[in-house]
Amino acid sequence: MTARRGAAEPRSGLGAGLIVLAAVCFATLGPLSRFAEDAGVASLTLVAWRAALGAMMMVGFVGALWVTGVARPVRFGALPARDRWFMLAAAVANTALNLSVFIAFTRISIALALLVFYLYPALVAIVSVTWFGERLDRLRWLALGLSFTGLVLVVAGAGGIGQVDALGVGLAFLGGLAQVFFVLAARHGFVHVPGPQAAGFTMAGAFLLYLLLSALTGSLGELAVPASSAGALWPVLVAGILGAGIPTVAYITGIRMLGPSRASILATLEPVVGVALAAWLLGERPTPVQLVGGALIVGAAALLQLGSAPADHEAVAA
């Protein structure tokens, strides 16, 4: 038993580091979306470019691994049917997640949208325990409670929650449900697909769906806006590389190393980093309440690294 735990601990530490990296990178999307909006880039255009650039980045990365002999890509047709269907469903979930949350931001306050969206770690934990048999000890449940309490303080500490709009709340919750599916699919669904390849496929599928949606809504011309000026192009490029390509592969790989529940709780570091970036880049200073909330989330992340190694050791392709 000692040897098994010793072998699992480095993998657990690497998984935690990858989730933290993903949270930091995803947190850049708040300021980047503000810069893109100021430059005249619509939300649908931003998410479409982000998905396309992230997918191209992953194609290049997978190709480099193949050429150097480090790893060969898995052929889509050679995958079990179950994995193929889960990959397609994950691409749809990725699309629904981004669109629903961005639209929710336009109907309700960002604070309220984040509060509703970040119900997903609790939902992931409940589904993992009841459906997949994952075991969470009292320390993990305590970490979940601390992270959600800290999240409430971080997002509500900036001021009022704002007017409640049923559609906006529903869209934010839909985004959370899509994230629950994506997290669980990454761990239990397309398990035979390496992380970089899975990230590339889901983002490429999302881009095609965004393209279709742009055609149906008559907004294809808006997709060219980022190419019209440097001010419109740079936030889109950074969102594609730093806000999509890097964190998506880190998130998928981290989920597989830690398990979905621990990964989802650690991911609540994202709004903490987002508040810090807003203070640095946008001059939005955090309040004392937000600082307390951030400390609780960091404390929850530390708790997750204590105690026994995760019990769920299903073999997956990282």
N, C-alpha and C positions, 0 to 999 in steps of 0.2 A: 504493500500500500504506500509506503514511504517513497519508493522509486517512482510510482505512478504519479503521485502528487508533485514530486520534484520535477518530473518531465512536463507536467501541465502548467506549472507556475510561470515559466518563461513565455509560453504560448499565451497565457492569460494576460501577462503584462504587455506583450506586444499587441494583443487585441484591444486592450484598454487604450494604449497609445494611439492606435489607428482610429478608434472612435473619437478620442479627443481631437485628433487632427481633423477628422471629418466635421466635428462640431465647430471648430475654429474656422474652417474654410466655408462651411454653409452660412456661418454668421456674417460673412462679408456681403451676402446677398441683400441685406437690408440697405446699407449705404449705397451699394452698387445700383440697386433698383431706383433709389432716389436720384442718383447722378444720371441714370439713363432716362428717367422721366423728365428731368430738367432739360435734357437734350432732345426731347421729343420722341423718344422710343416708347411705343406702346407695350403693355404687359405681354400680350400674345407674341409680339415680335421678340421681346427679350427672352421669353422662355423657349421660343423656337431656335433662336441663335444659340442660346446656352446649351440646349440639347444637341444641336448639330456639332458645335465645337467640341463639346465633351465627348461625343461619339467618335469624332475624327481623332481626338487625342488618344482615346483608348485603342483605336485601330492601329495607330502608329506605334503605340506601346506594345501591343500584342505582336505586331509585325517585327519589332526589334527583338523581342524575346525569341521569336521563331528563327530569325536570321542568325542570331548569335548562338542558337542551339540550346538556350536555357529552357524553353518550354514550347511545345507544339500546340497550336490552337485546336480546339475540339470542333469537329464538323457538326453543324446544326442537324443535318440529316442523320448523323450517327448517334444522336442523343436518344434516350428513351422517350417515348411519346409523352409521358408524364412531365418530364423536364421541359420539353418543347412547349407544351401548353402553359406551364407555369411561367416560362420566359415571356410568352406573348401576353399573358395576363398581367405580369409585372410591368410590362411596357405601358399597358392601358392604365394600371394603377399609378404609375409615375406621371402620366399625362393628367389624370384626374386630380392627383395630389396638387400639382403645381397650379393648374388652372383654377381649381376651386378655392385655394388659399389666396391667390392673387386677386380673384374677384371678391372674396370675402373682405379683403383689405379695403376695397372701394366702398363697401356697404356698412361696415362696422369699424370700430377702432382697431388698430393693430394689436393693442393690449388684449381686447376681448377675443379677437381671432386667435391669438397665441394661446390664451387660456383654454379655449375650447379645443384647439388643435393638439395641445400637449396633454390632453387626456389619454393620448395613445400609449404612453409607456405603461399606464395602469391596465389598459385593455390588452396589451401584449402580454403582460405578466399573468393576467387572468386566463387568457386563452392558452398560454404556454403550460400553465399548471393543470387546467381542466381538460385540455384536449391532447397535449403532447406529453403529459406526464413529467414536466420539468419540476424539480424540487427547489423551492425558495425557502431558505431558513428565515428566522426572525430578523436577522441582521439585514437581509435583502429587502424584506418588507419595510423595515425601518428606513432603509435608504430610499425606497420608493416614496414613502410618506414625507421624508425630509425634502426630497427633490421637488415634489409637487408643491409643498408649502413654500419653499424658496422660489419656485416659479411664480406662484401667485404674488409674492412680494416684489419680484423683479419686474413683472409686466404691469402690475397694478400700481406700483409705487411711483410711477411717473405722473400719475394724475388720475382723473376719472376714467371709468371704463367706457363711458359714452353711451349713446342711444343703442338699444337692443333692437336689431332687425332680424326677424325670423329667418329670412332667406340667407342673410349673411352668416348667422350662427349655424344654420344648417349646412352651408357650404364649408365652413371651417371644420365642422364635425365630419363631413364627408371626406375632407382632406386627411383628417386624423385616421378614419377608417381605411383609407387608401394606404396610408403609411403603415398601419397595422398589417395589412396584407403584404406589402412589400417586404417588411422586416421578416415576417414569418416565411414568406416564399424564398427569401435569400438563404434562410437557415434550413428549411425543410422541403423546399420545392425543387428548384433547379440545382440540385446538389452536385451534379456531375460537371457543371460549367465553372471553370476558373473565374476568380473574382474580376480581373480586368476584362475578360471577354463578356461576362455577364453584364458588367457596367456599360460596356460599349453597345451591346445589343439592346438593353432596355432604353438607353438614351436615343439610339437610332430609331427604335420603334416609336418613342415619344415624338421625335422630330417629324416623322411621317404623319402622325396623327395631328400635330400642330399645323402642318402644311395643308392637310385636308380641311381642317377647321378654318384656316385662313381663306381657302378657296370657297368654302360654303358661305362664309360671312362677307365675301367680297373685299377682303383686306390683304390680298396677296401683295399689292403694291407697297404696303407698309413694311414688308419684310426687307425692303431695300434701304430703309431709313438709316440703319447703322453705318452703311457705306457712304453716306452723304457727307459726313464730317468726322474729324478726329474726336470731337467732343462726344459724338454719339457712338463712335466705334469702340473707344477704349474701355468703357464700363461693360460693354457686351463681351469683348474679348476676355477680360478678366473674369467675368461671370461664367464664361464657358470653361476656362482652364482652372481657375482657383475655386469657383463656386459650383462646378459640375464634375469635370473629369477626375481631379484628384480626390475630392471627398466621397464621390460615389463608390469608387473602387475601394477606398479605405473603409467606408461604412459596411459594404458587403462583406469584405474580408474580416473586419472586426466582429460583425454579427456571428460569423461562422466560428470564430475563435472563442468568443465569450458566451454565446447563447443570446437569444433575442431579448430576454428580460433585462439582463445586466447591461447590454448594449443600449437599449432604449432609455434606461435610467441615466446612464452616462451622457447620452445625447442631449439631456436637458441643460448641459453646459452651453449649448448654442445661444440661448437668449442672454446668458450672462456675458458671453463674449460680444454678442451683438450690442448690448448696452455700452460696453467698454469702447467698442469701435465707434458707436454713435457719439460718445463723449469726445473721442479723439478726432474723428473726421468731420463731424457735423456740429460740434460744440454743444451737444445735448448732455449736460452734466447729470450723473446719477444722483438720486436722492439717498438719504441715510437708510430709508426702508429698502431700497433696491440693493444697497450694499449688504444689508443683513440677509436678504434673500439670496444674493450671490454666495455669501458665506455658507448658507445652509446647503445649497446645491453642491458647492465644492466639498463640504463635509460629507454629503451623501456619496459623492464620487470616491472619497477616501474610504468610506465604510465598505464599499463594494470590493475593495482590494484586500480587505481583512477576511479572516475566517478561512473556510475550506475552499478548495478549488471547485469550479463548477462541475456538477455531476453529469451533465449532459455531454457525452463524448461521441456523438454520432459523427462518423467520418464524412467529411465534406471536402470539396476541392477549394482551397484557398486561392 
